[in-house]
């Protein structure tokens, strides 16, 4: 089968149908615009302005959040690298000292629980 035997007429009709649909849509939009020439209720206008202001504030806060997260990740990465360098420098001292510091942390948690229990009595 050769491509020359395929007719392109059905595709032309599709394009014309799309163009006709666009014209119908534009007519509907034009008619709806004519009916909306009346001014908005002031209460609606105020609420729309509030919504726009809130949207702007949300976008601003999201931008600040993204920047803060990026700064945090950079700082966290730097600290992680420094800690790895120190651990490598100190060698097995870190591994030997870890149980002591974990025990201190647990003792502190127990003391906090003890004080909270005393306050309840």
Helices and strands as residue ranges (DSSP letters): G 3-5, H 9-35, H 42-90, H 92-120
